[in-house]
Amino acid sequence: MSAITDERRPDDASVPDDATPPGGRQGRDALRQMGSPHRARNVKDVIARVVMWFCFFLAMIPLVWILWTVISKGAHLLGSMEWWTGNQRNINSDDAGGGARHAIEGTLQMVGMTALIAVPIGIFTAVYLVEYGRGKLARAISFTVDILSGVPSIVAALFIYAVWVTTFGLSRSGFAAALALVLLMIPVVVRSTEEMLKLVPNELREAAYALGVPKWVTVVKVVLRTAFSGIITGVLLGIARVMGETAPLLILAPYTKNFQRDLFNGNFPTLPMMINQDRGDFALATAAERMWAAALTLIILVLLLNIIGRVIAYFGSVKK
Amino acid sequence: MAKRIDVTDLNVYYGSFKAVEGVSMTVEPRSVTAFIGPSGCGKSTFLRTLNRMHEVIPGGRVEGKVMLDDQDLYAPSMDPVTVRRTIGMVFQRPNPFPTMSIYDNVAAGLRLNGVKNKKTLDGIVESSLKGANLWTEVKDRLNKPGAGLSGGQQQRLCIARAIAVQPQVLLMDEPCSALDPISTLAIEDLINELKSEFTIVIVTHNMQQAARVSDRTAFFNLKATGEPGRLIEIDDTTRIFNNPSEQSTEDYISGRFG
């Protein structure tokens, strides 16, 4: 661009006055001046582009690094059938392999219970805040959700411990840990659902009201339906957030190497706790390998959930 | 089917702000009444009070009386949901439900109120789409999304959706302002046909449109920004446009202000 502008300058100067273009002399001068800001803008454009790509690669480094480490160190255990069917019973730290089925089932069961409790509460809260809430109560709830989203997981865990074990005298269990996870998941679901509901245009609510549709039917059949795919995405983000939480499990759900499908009694196996268990004997190659494999399994679980969620969201989304 | 609306001394407030003051008028059944006036004069606000849609906005309330034949729309026992089923509304921007097909959009008002019978729905969807002059254009793609239609078609879809619940009155809030002239013509023709069955009230910024489609015209104005809007006069459309009683109406019609 700049070369062209430079070449034209002497030409322009040599053009006699009576040959001024339709824009007149002023028009021609204005055109000539446009050259330099244009060039400056191009330079800025290139700089901004370089900075963005640089930042992108910077952000990718740890991600790729983690994935590479986990896959290279843990992948081959995942190839055995035993990993997906067995458990860790009678397998000592210096024994190789064993299964992760108990921990996979446990994690899914615990997260399922968490979602079962947290998703309705979260969605109802968001509906209240966006569709019904006015004034002080709504502001108070919104503020509480903000605080809740800033609560560290260990604090949530200790709170449940204080209520569940100290006050009610109940024993530690998978369910107690799920309750702590509920506290962590609710604010994620509320905030993301709230954003999605706010995106639903007011015209759609008015269209429904004008047809003589009661407000609650409008909320259920029009507003929630229109925001459906966004809400699913938010729920999955919430699940992904709690799936890897470890502090509540350390405090509330002691690990077991056996199959344990009862959420309410006794120790409970989960993937993060399995990783933690083998981390204790990290010096042994057998335990380290198991740890990486369990970590990879956890990543795969989160990924699978995300894919399932995207498929659901795709089929439920607004189509043109 | 069509009913008469009688409004007496109506004031409309949003919170403490008085948006419209002292409106009294009669809207005749089976006719088209147009509201004209400069922006902010309260004609849309007043229109929304006729089916209690203003209550959707926080702080919206009225003083005065609105009668639909012999029913008081603001009687304490009157359910606003019932009012809106009786008095339908079409909005400025076409707003079909984006998650629904053309068929589902037209059936929405009935379905969301519990009508499930497939035969009944089929019949009403067809007659409503025919009533909105859209049937021939969409009959082969009833299951396609309503949002995929053109703007003018979407607006006619919204009219079909509104008449599917068989209201007595149809309110239209600048229904053509987002449409091109051809689509506008289609809607105006439709209004002319619909008035044999419904009482129609239309807000418009386009005076030619008011002159073309309406039997009676009401002119709204406000003294200054921040003041409440008032009804200046309502009369036969020909009279309003040829020989209005008020000077300000004449000024507005002839383009001396606004």
HADDOCK unambig.tbl for C-alpha pairs under 7 A between the chains (distance, minus, plus):
assign (segid A and resid 203 and name CA) (segid B and resid 95 and name CA) 6.26 0.50 0.50
assign (segid A and resid 204 and name CA) (segid B and resid 95 and name CA) 6.25 0.50 0.50
assign (segid A and resid 204 and name CA) (segid B and resid 97 and name CA) 6.42 0.50 0.50
assign (segid A and resid 207 and name CA) (segid B and resid 95 and name CA) 6.85 0.50 0.50
assign (segid A and resid 210 and name CA) (segid B and resid 84 and name CA) 5.39 0.50 0.50
assign (segid A and resid 210 and name CA) (segid B and resid 88 and name CA) 5.76 0.50 0.50
assign (segid A and resid 210 and name CA) (segid B and resid 89 and name CA) 5.62 0.50 0.50
assign (segid A and resid 211 and name CA) (segid B and resid 84 and name CA) 6.15 0.50 0.50
assign (segid A and resid 211 and name CA) (segid B and resid 85 and name CA) 5.59 0.50 0.50
assign (segid A and resid 211 and name CA) (segid B and resid 88 and name CA) 6.19 0.50 0.50
assign (segid A and resid 211 and name CA) (segid B and resid 109 and name CA) 5.34 0.50 0.50
assign (segid A and resid 211 and name CA) (segid B and resid 162 and name CA) 6.37 0.50 0.50
assign (segid A and resid 212 and name CA) (segid B and resid 81 and name CA) 4.80 0.50 0.50
assign (segid A and resid 212 and name CA) (segid B and resid 82 and name CA) 6.19 0.50 0.50
assign (segid A and resid 212 and name CA) (segid B and resid 84 and name CA) 4.63 0.50 0.50
assign (segid A and resid 212 and name CA) (segid B and resid 85 and name CA) 4.19 0.50 0.50
assign (segid A and resid 213 and name CA) (segid B and resid 81 and name CA) 6.48 0.50 0.50
assign (segid A and resid 213 and name CA) (segid B and resid 109 and name CA) 6.78 0.50 0.50
assign (segid A and resid 213 and name CA) (segid B and resid 112 and name CA) 6.43 0.50 0.50
assign (segid A and resid 213 and name CA) (segid B and resid 113 and name CA) 6.37 0.50 0.50
assign (segid A and resid 214 and name CA) (segid B and resid 81 and name CA) 6.06 0.50 0.50
assign (segid A and resid 217 and name CA) (segid B and resid 112 and name CA) 6.85 0.50 0.50
assign (segid A and resid 226 and name CA) (segid B and resid 99 and name CA) 6.04 0.50 0.50
assign (segid A and resid 318 and name CA) (segid B and resid 98 and name CA) 5.98 0.50 0.50
assign (segid A and resid 318 and name CA) (segid B and resid 99 and name CA) 5.06 0.50 0.50
assign (segid A and resid 319 and name CA) (segid B and resid 99 and name CA) 6.88 0.50 0.50
assign (segid A and resid 319 and name CA) (segid B and resid 145 and name CA) 6.74 0.50 0.50
assign (segid A and resid 320 and name CA) (segid B and resid 145 and name CA) 6.06 0.50 0.50
assign (segid A and resid 320 and name CA) (segid B and resid 147 and name CA) 5.93 0.50 0.50
assign (segid A and resid 320 and name CA) (segid B and resid 148 and name CA) 5.23 0.50 0.50
